[in-house]
Amino acid sequence: MHIPAAQTRRIDEGDDAVDLGQSPGDIIVLSAADTELAGFAQAAHRLDGVATLRLASLMALSHPYSVDLYAEKTLAGAKLILIRLLGGKGYWDYGLERVVALARGQGIALAVVPGDDKWDASLAAHSTVAPDDAERLWRYCVEGDADNLANALCFAAYLIGKTDAPPPPRPLPKAGLWWPDIGRPALDDLKGAWVDPARPTAAIVFYRSLVQGAATAPVASLIEALGEAGVNALPVFVSSLKDPSSAAILSGLFETQPPDVVLNATAFALSKAGAVHQPTVLDAPGRPVLQVVFSSASEEGWAESDRGLGIRDLAMHVVLPELDGRILSRAISFKEAGDQDPLTQSRPVRFVPKSDRVRFVAELARNWTRLGRVAASERKVALVLANYPNKDGRIANGVGLDTPASAAGILRAMADAGYALESIPENSSALMDVLLTGQTNAIGTAAKGSSGPESASGARNETVSLTLQDYAELFSRLPRAVRAGVSERWGAPEDDPFVRDGAFHLAIHRFGNAVVGIQPARGYNIDPKETYHAPDLVPPHNYFAFYMWLRDAFGIHAVIHVGKHGNLEWLPGKALALSEDCYPEAVLGPVPNIYPFIVNDPGEGRRPSAAPPP
């Protein structure tokens, strides 16, 4: 009978027998926790040749024949076996019985300990090592981090007479600061690593289990990217946001070093559906909380997915966190099986950061801090009004929302708050008069003095423009796939019908440091009703020119999309966890985006490729 070589699999895919293909080792560690096995793999070099090590996932040993084969080929030659079993004896009933019989029959040291932080004497009774020794091995694993995992291996080697006893387990706090290559840092250690303490600060909140399993590569990558973006990182690990001691430590750190933005990589929510919302510990600084996803999927699976996130990540990192009012950002790391590790003859699974996604989140965080730090009188904001279908009579439409009145009210509120605005419309009618006397999405709505046809309201007043030269330079910065898609569908930018006299003429009106624009159509010479929601229609050049002017020429600090509903969120790309080739990201970039929406129809405004939660 041919048994296939082992592949990375889930516990629910364990119906097939597999051969792990490992030769015997002095010490063998079996665990269902990928992060723990990866941590042991990183610590293997600390054995310094005094003992050989093999690592295996219990998820790969769910089939009885896999257990028998592994026991015969690998376990039988071991001197010590450590099993970390989550869920008690029943989780791996046949496997445990087989290993216990083998250890007792052949005199192999065996430590069977819980896979969580609750000691189970009945489970440990299956061990052949002394109870105190089994509990010490368990404590090394429970406390975790690189030093404790290395000392666990050294203690195992000590039990089989290979080396001296290592130091006892060093407790890892429920919550605390973390920094690469600094063991148990204090706040002063972090400040010493910052380029400039006066820079804005971004707190990174992540699970303690990543420190326990030495799986902090995504956090380290985010720290580096934030530094390159001009933001100081304040990384804080917690056992859970619901743990009182973790929440107290986090709250104390936020009081001592208030962050300008919070990047949260923990899952689930503190709030309950249907209950009156109460601020959480993450909200205490009064700053935006961005949800960062350490995905449980592989990068390949994410790249091939139109949805972007699997059901589990969707629930844990999108649906539930919205109850706390967190703003979804991006998935910045993925779970990957590494290359074969010759020291452990295993393929440790690790969280692997994706550099361009990490960089995007860092830039988004920087821009939120910039929005919060700049004085109101210096902030520049764009209000973008929907236009569906793309007719002048449908500008600023919104079922259940008086969009023109809302926009005019927002402008008045901004002026009252100290924004430097000029000549703002007094009411919705005045705003619509301004919009209809300038460029709109109707092809041929030429500016006053041009040779183009006039609209029913007469000659059009000039709005803003972006030269073809400036557009070409900005267009060249877009990802290659995006540039190719736009050029293939719409041709050269100078052929765009909204180009006149060497420039794009855009439906944008300036009122000092605020602008009001009419969102461009998805295309031209097409049926707007049929194509408005088309998931494969790439936007034309003038669509990009509109947002390029806002971002790069005018320099907005934030954009507010007003109305039901815009079309940015319907552009080609993933529904969640966007890539750089997704058109909503290519268009909007890392700009803080506010999307007010009528509360009784969230489905119309919640395709979140472009929009954060309302």
C-alpha positions in Angstrom: 0.0 0.0 0.0 1.4 3.4 -1.0 1.2 6.1 1.7 1.5 9.6 0.3 4.2 11.9 1.7 2.9 14.4 4.2 1.4 17.7 3.1 0.2 20.7 5.1 -3.5 20.0 6.0 -6.2 20.9 8.4 -7.4 18.7 11.3 -10.7 18.1 9.4 -8.7 16.8 6.4 -7.2 13.9 8.3 -9.1 11.1 6.7 -6.1 10.1 4.6 -3.1 8.3 6.0 0.2 10.1 5.5 3.9 9.3 6.0 5.7 12.2 7.6 9.0 10.7 6.4 11.0 11.6 9.5 14.0 9.6 10.7 14.2 9.0 14.5 15.4 11.9 16.8 16.5 12.1 20.4 13.7 14.5 21.2 10.3 14.6 19.5 7.7 17.3 20.1 4.1 16.8 19.0 1.6 19.7 19.1 -1.4 21.0 17.3 -0.3 24.6 17.6 1.5 25.8 14.4 3.0 28.8 16.1 4.5 26.6 18.9 6.0 24.2 16.5 7.5 27.1 14.5 8.9 28.5 17.7 10.5 25.2 18.6 12.0 25.1 15.0 13.6 28.5 15.6 14.9 27.4 18.9 16.4 24.1 17.6 19.8 25.6 17.0 20.1 26.2 20.8 20.5 22.5 21.3 23.9 23.1 19.7 24.2 19.5 18.5 23.8 17.9 21.9 20.6 16.2 20.8 18.5 15.7 17.6 15.0 17.1 17.3 11.9 16.2 15.4 8.7 18.2 15.2 5.3 17.0 14.0 1.7 18.4 14.0 -1.0 16.3 15.6 -3.2 17.4 12.8 -1.1 15.3 10.4 -1.4 12.3 12.7 -5.2 11.9 12.9 -5.4 8.7 10.9 -4.7 5.6 12.9 -2.4 4.2 10.2 -0.4 7.6 10.2 0.1 7.1 13.9 1.2 3.5 13.6 3.6 4.4 10.8 5.1 7.3 12.7 5.4 5.3 15.9 7.3 2.6 14.0 9.6 4.8 11.9 10.2 7.7 14.2 8.9 7.5 17.7 10.5 4.1 18.4 13.9 5.6 18.1 13.3 8.6 20.4 14.7 9.1 23.9 12.1 11.6 25.0 8.7 12.5 23.5 6.8 15.6 24.5 3.1 15.8 23.6 1.1 19.0 24.0 -2.5 17.9 23.8 -5.3 20.5 23.6 -8.7 19.2 24.5 -7.8 16.3 26.7 -7.2 12.6 25.9 -10.3 12.4 23.7 -8.7 14.8 21.1 -6.1 12.2 20.1 -7.4 9.0 21.8 -5.9 6.4 19.6 -2.6 8.2 19.1 -2.1 8.7 22.9 -2.8 5.1 23.7 -0.3 4.0 21.0 2.5 6.3 22.2 2.0 5.5 25.8 2.2 1.8 25.1 5.4 2.4 23.0 7.0 4.5 25.7 6.3 2.1 28.5 7.3 -0.9 26.4 10.6 0.5 25.3 11.6 2.7 28.2 11.2 6.0 26.4 10.8 9.2 28.5 7.3 10.5 27.8 5.7 13.8 28.9 2.0 14.3 28.1 0.9 17.8 29.1 -2.0 20.1 28.2 -1.9 22.3 25.1 -3.3 25.3 27.0 -2.5 27.1 30.2 -4.6 24.9 32.6 -2.8 22.1 34.2 -4.4 18.7 33.9 -3.1 16.1 36.3 -5.1 13.3 34.8 -3.6 13.9 31.4 -0.1 14.2 32.8 -0.6 10.8 34.5 0.1 9.2 31.1 3.7 10.5 31.3 6.6 8.3 32.2 8.8 11.2 33.4 8.4 12.5 37.0 5.3 14.7 37.5 7.5 17.7 38.5 9.5 17.3 35.3 6.4 17.0 33.1 5.0 20.2 34.7 8.2 22.1 34.2 8.2 21.2 30.5 4.6 22.4 30.3 5.5 25.7 32.1 8.3 26.4 29.5 5.7 26.0 26.8 2.9 27.9 28.5 5.2 30.9 29.2 6.6 30.7 25.7 8.9 33.1 23.8 12.2 32.2 22.2 14.1 31.8 25.5 11.6 29.6 27.2 11.1 27.4 24.2 14.9 27.0 23.8 15.1 26.1 27.5 12.3 23.6 27.1 14.4 21.8 24.6 17.5 22.1 26.8 15.6 20.7 29.7 14.4 17.8 27.6 18.0 17.1 26.6 18.9 17.3 30.3 16.3 14.7 31.2 18.0 12.2 28.8 21.5 13.0 30.1 22.7 15.2 27.2 23.4 18.5 28.9 23.1 20.5 32.1 19.8 21.8 33.4 18.8 25.2 32.0 17.3 28.1 34.0 13.7 27.5 35.2 10.8 28.9 33.1 10.7 32.7 33.0 7.1 34.0 33.4 5.7 35.9 30.4 3.3 38.7 31.5 -0.3 38.5 30.4 0.4 41.7 28.5 3.4 43.9 27.9 5.6 45.8 25.4 7.5 44.0 22.7 10.3 45.0 20.4 12.5 42.9 18.1 15.7 41.6 19.7 14.9 43.2 23.1 13.8 40.8 25.8 11.0 42.2 27.9 11.5 45.9 26.9 10.4 48.9 29.0 8.9 52.0 27.5 12.2 53.8 27.7 13.7 51.0 25.6 11.2 51.6 22.8 11.7 55.4 23.0 15.4 54.7 22.6 14.7 52.8 19.4 12.5 55.5 17.9 14.2 57.9 15.4 12.3 60.9 16.9 10.0 60.7 20.0 8.1 63.7 18.7 6.8 61.7 15.7 3.2 60.4 15.9 2.8 57.1 17.6 0.9 54.0 16.4 0.0 51.4 18.9 0.1 47.8 17.6 -2.1 45.5 19.7 -1.6 41.8 19.1 -1.9 38.4 20.7 0.5 37.1 23.4 0.5 33.8 21.7 2.6 35.2 18.9 5.3 36.1 21.5 4.9 32.6 23.0 5.4 30.9 19.7 8.1 33.4 18.5 5.8 34.2 15.6 6.2 38.0 15.7 7.5 38.5 12.1 4.4 40.4 11.0 4.7 42.7 14.0 8.4 43.3 13.4 7.6 44.1 9.7 4.9 46.6 10.7 7.3 48.3 13.2 9.8 48.7 10.4 7.3 50.0 7.9 5.8 52.5 10.4 9.3 53.8 11.0 9.9 54.3 7.3 6.5 56.2 7.1 7.6 58.5 9.9 5.5 56.9 12.7 6.8 55.5 16.0 5.5 52.0 16.9 4.2 51.1 20.3 3.8 47.3 20.1 1.7 45.8 22.9 0.9 42.1 23.3 -2.2 41.0 25.2 -3.6 37.5 26.1 -7.1 38.9 25.3 -8.8 42.3 25.3 -11.4 40.6 27.6 -8.7 39.7 30.1 -8.9 42.3 32.9 -5.2 42.4 33.6 -4.4 42.7 29.9 -6.9 45.6 29.6 -5.5 47.3 32.7 -1.9 47.1 31.3 -3.0 48.4 27.9 -5.0 51.2 29.5 -2.0 52.2 31.6 0.3 52.3 28.6 -2.2 54.4 26.6 -2.3 56.9 29.5 1.5 57.1 29.7 2.1 57.2 25.9 -1.1 58.2 24.2 -1.1 56.9 20.6 -2.2 58.9 17.6 -3.8 55.8 16.0 -4.4 52.2 17.2 -3.6 49.2 14.9 -5.4 46.2 16.3 -4.5 42.7 15.2 -6.6 40.8 17.8 -9.8 39.2 16.6 -13.5 39.2 17.7 -15.2 42.1 19.5 -15.8 43.5 23.0 -19.2 44.9 22.2 -22.4 42.9 21.9 -24.8 43.1 19.0 -28.0 44.9 20.0 -26.5 46.5 23.1 -25.8 50.2 23.5 -22.2 50.7 22.4 -19.7 51.5 25.1 -16.2 52.6 24.4 -13.6 49.8 24.7 -10.1 49.9 26.0 -8.9 50.5 22.4 -11.1 53.6 22.2 -9.7 55.2 25.3 -7.1 57.4 23.5 -10.0 58.8 21.4 -8.2 57.9 18.2 -9.1 55.8 15.1 -8.8 52.0 15.6 -7.7 50.2 12.4 -8.3 46.5 12.2 -5.2 44.7 10.9 -5.5 41.1 9.7 -3.0 38.4 10.3 -4.7 36.0 7.9 -5.1 32.3 8.6 -5.0 31.6 4.9 -2.0 31.2 2.6 -1.0 34.1 0.3 -1.8 31.9 -2.7 -5.3 31.4 -1.5 -5.8 35.1 -0.8 -4.4 36.0 -4.2 -6.8 33.7 -6.0 -9.9 34.8 -3.9 -12.3 37.4 -5.1 -13.7 37.7 -1.6 -10.2 38.2 -0.1 -10.8 36.6 3.2 -12.1 33.1 4.2 -15.2 32.6 6.4 -13.1 32.3 9.6 -11.1 35.5 9.0 -14.2 37.3 7.8 -16.0 36.6 11.0 -13.1 37.2 13.4 -11.6 40.2 11.7 -14.4 42.0 9.9 -17.9 41.2 11.0 -17.4 41.1 14.8 -14.8 43.9 15.1 -17.4 46.2 13.3 -19.4 45.9 16.5 -16.6 47.9 18.2 -16.5 50.4 15.4 -13.1 49.4 14.1 -12.0 50.4 10.6 -10.9 47.5 8.4 -7.5 48.0 6.8 -5.7 45.1 5.0 -4.4 41.6 5.6 -0.7 42.0 6.1 0.5 38.5 6.7 -0.4 35.0 5.6 0.1 31.5 7.1 2.6 29.6 5.1 4.3 26.2 5.3 8.0 26.9 5.1 10.7 24.9 3.3 11.9 21.6 4.8 13.9 22.3 8.0 16.9 19.9 8.1 17.3 20.2 11.8 13.8 19.1 12.7 12.7 17.4 9.4 9.5 19.4 9.5 7.9 22.3 7.5 7.1 24.8 10.2 4.1 27.0 9.5 4.7 30.7 10.0 3.0 34.0 9.7 4.8 35.5 6.7 4.4 39.3 6.2 3.6 40.6 2.7 5.7 43.8 2.4 3.5 45.9 0.1 0.4 45.2 2.3 2.4 46.1 5.4 3.6 49.3 3.8 0.1 50.3 2.8 -1.2 49.9 6.3 1.7 51.9 7.6 1.0 54.7 5.2 -2.7 54.6 6.0 -1.9 54.8 9.7 0.4 57.8 9.0 -2.3 59.5 7.1 -4.8 59.0 10.0 -2.3 60.5 12.4 -1.7 63.4 10.0 -5.4 64.1 9.9 -5.5 64.1 13.7 -2.5 66.3 14.2 -2.9 69.0 11.6 -4.9 72.1 12.7 -8.5 72.4 11.5 -7.6 75.6 9.6 -5.0 73.6 7.6 -7.0 70.4 6.9 -8.1 69.8 3.3 -11.1 67.6 2.8 -13.0 66.4 -0.3 -16.8 65.7 -0.4 -17.6 63.4 -3.2 -21.2 63.1 -4.3 -22.6 60.0 -6.0 -24.2 60.3 -9.5 -26.3 57.3 -10.5 -27.3 57.0 -13.2 -24.9 59.4 -14.7 -27.3 62.2 -15.6 -27.2 65.7 -14.4 -30.7 65.2 -12.9 -29.3 62.4 -10.7 -26.4 64.3 -9.2 -26.1 63.8 -5.4 -28.9 61.2 -5.4 -29.5 59.2 -2.2 -32.5 57.1 -1.3 -33.5 58.0 2.2 -30.8 60.8 2.3 -31.0 64.4 1.2 -27.4 64.4 -0.1 -27.2 68.0 -1.1 -28.6 69.2 2.2 -26.2 66.8 4.0 -23.2 68.1 2.0 -24.1 71.7 2.6 -24.6 70.9 6.3 -21.2 69.3 6.5 -19.6 72.3 5.0 -21.2 74.6 7.5 -20.2 72.4 10.4 -16.6 72.4 9.1 -16.6 76.2 8.9 -17.9 76.4 12.5 -15.2 74.0 13.6 -12.4 76.3 12.2 -11.8 74.9 8.7 -10.6 77.5 6.3 -13.5 77.6 3.9 -14.6 80.2 1.4 -17.9 81.1 -0.3 -19.6 77.9 0.9 -23.2 77.5 -0.4 -25.8 78.6 2.1 -28.1 75.6 1.4 -28.7 72.6 -0.8 -30.2 74.7 -3.7 -27.2 76.9 -3.8 -24.8 73.9 -3.8 -26.7 72.3 -6.7 -26.6 75.6 -8.6 -22.8 75.6 -8.3 -22.5 72.0 -9.4 -24.8 72.3 -12.4 -22.9 75.4 -13.7 -19.6 73.5 -14.0 -18.3 70.3 -15.4 -20.5 67.2 -14.8 -20.4 63.6 -16.0 -22.4 64.5 -19.1 -20.0 64.3 -22.0 -19.8 67.7 -23.7 -20.4 69.9 -20.6 -17.6 72.1 -21.7 -16.3 75.1 -19.8 -17.3 78.7 -20.6 -15.5 79.9 -23.6 -14.8 76.4 -25.0 -16.1 75.1 -28.3 -18.0 72.2 -26.7 -21.8 72.0 -26.5 -23.6 73.6 -23.7 -26.0 72.0 -21.2 -29.6 73.0 -20.7 -28.5 75.4 -18.0 -26.3 77.4 -20.4 -22.5 77.8 -20.6 -20.5 76.0 -17.9 -18.2 77.7 -15.5 -14.6 76.4 -15.3 -13.8 73.9 -12.6 -10.4 72.3 -11.8 -8.1 70.5 -14.3 -5.2 68.2 -14.3 -2.7 68.4 -17.2 -2.0 65.4 -19.3 1.7 65.8 -18.3 0.9 65.6 -14.6 -1.5 62.7 -15.2 1.1 60.7 -17.1 3.6 61.0 -14.2 1.0 60.0 -11.6 -0.3 57.2 -13.8 3.2 55.7 -14.1 3.2 55.2 -10.4 0.2 52.8 -10.6 0.8 49.0 -10.5 1.6 47.6 -14.0 -1.5 45.4 -14.1 -3.8 48.4 -13.4 -2.1 50.6 -16.1 -2.4 47.8 -18.6 -6.1 47.2 -17.8 -7.0 50.9 -18.2 -5.0 51.3 -21.4 -6.4 48.2 -22.9 -10.0 49.1 -22.2 -9.9 52.9 -22.8 -6.9 53.6 -24.9 -4.7 56.6 -24.5 -5.5 59.3 -21.9 -5.5 62.1 -24.6 -8.4 60.4 -26.2 -10.6 60.7 -23.1 -13.6 62.8 -23.9 -13.0 64.9 -20.7 -9.6 66.1 -22.0 -9.6 69.5 -23.6 -6.6 71.7 -24.3 -4.1 69.2 -22.9 -5.8 68.7 -19.6 -8.6 66.7 -17.8 -11.5 69.0 -16.8 -12.9 67.6 -13.6 -16.2 68.0 -11.9 -14.7 69.5 -8.7 -15.5 72.8 -7.1 -13.3 74.4 -4.5 -14.5 76.3 -1.4 -11.2 77.1 0.3 -9.7 74.1 1.9 -12.7 72.0 1.0 -13.8 70.7 -2.4 -17.1 69.2 -3.5 -16.9 66.8 -6.5 -19.2 64.7 -8.6 -17.9 61.2 -8.6 -17.0 60.2 -12.2 -18.8 57.6 -14.2 -17.5 54.1 -14.5 -17.0 54.8 -18.2 -18.5 56.5 -21.3 -20.4 55.4 -24.4 -21.8 52.5 -22.3 -25.1 51.8 -20.6 -24.7 53.4 -17.1 -27.4 51.2 -15.5 -26.0 48.0 -16.8 -22.4 48.8 -16.0 -22.6 50.7 -12.7 -22.2 47.5 -10.7 -20.2 45.6 -13.2 -17.4 43.9 -11.3 -15.1 43.7 -14.3 -15.4 47.1 -15.8 -12.2 49.1 -15.2 -12.6 52.8 -14.8 -11.4 55.2 -17.5 -8.6 57.7 -17.4 -10.8 60.6 -16.2 -11.8 58.6 -13.2 -8.2 58.2 -12.1 -7.5 61.9 -12.9 -10.4 62.9 -10.6 -8.9 61.2 -7.5 -5.3 62.0 -8.5 -6.1 65.7 -8.4 -7.7 65.2 -5.0 -4.8 63.2 -3.6 -1.8 64.7 -5.3 -2.6 68.1 -6.7 -4.9 69.4 -3.9 -3.5 67.2 -1.2 -6.5 66.1 0.7 -6.2 64.9 4.3 -9.4 62.9 4.0 -12.3 62.2 1.7 -16.0 61.9 2.6 -18.2 60.0 0.1 -21.7 61.2 0.5 -24.8 59.6 -1.0 -26.4 56.3 -1.8 -24.4 55.0 -3.3 -21.1 55.7 -4.9 -19.3 53.5 -7.4 -15.8 53.3 -6.0 -16.6 50.2 -4.0 -17.8 48.5 -7.1 -14.6 48.7 -9.1 -12.8 45.5 -10.0 -11.0 43.8 -7.2 -11.4 41.8 -4.0 -14.3 42.5 -1.7 -12.0 42.5 1.3 -8.3 42.5 2.1 -7.4 44.3 -1.1 -4.2 43.8 -3.1 -2.3 46.6 -4.9 -3.9 45.5 -8.1 -7.5 46.1 -6.8 -8.9 49.2 -8.5 -10.4 50.8 -5.4 -7.0 50.9 -3.8 -5.3 52.1 -7.0 -7.8 54.9 -7.2 -8.0 56.0 -3.6 -4.7 55.0 -2.1 -4.1 55.2 1.7 -6.4 58.2 2.2 -8.7 58.2 5.3 -12.1 57.6 3.8 -15.3 58.5 5.6 -18.5 57.0 4.2 -21.7 58.1 6.0 -24.6 55.9 5.1 -28.3 55.6 6.0 -28.5 53.2 8.9 -31.6 51.2 7.7 -30.0 50.0 4.5 -26.4 49.0 5.3 -26.3 46.3 2.5 -26.2 49.0 -0.2 -23.1 50.7 1.3 -21.2 47.8 2.8 -19.1 46.3 0.1 -16.0 47.3 2.0 -13.4 47.2 -0.7 -13.3 51.0 -0.6 -15.4 52.0 2.4 -14.7 51.5 6.1 -17.6 50.7 8.4 -20.1 53.6 8.7 
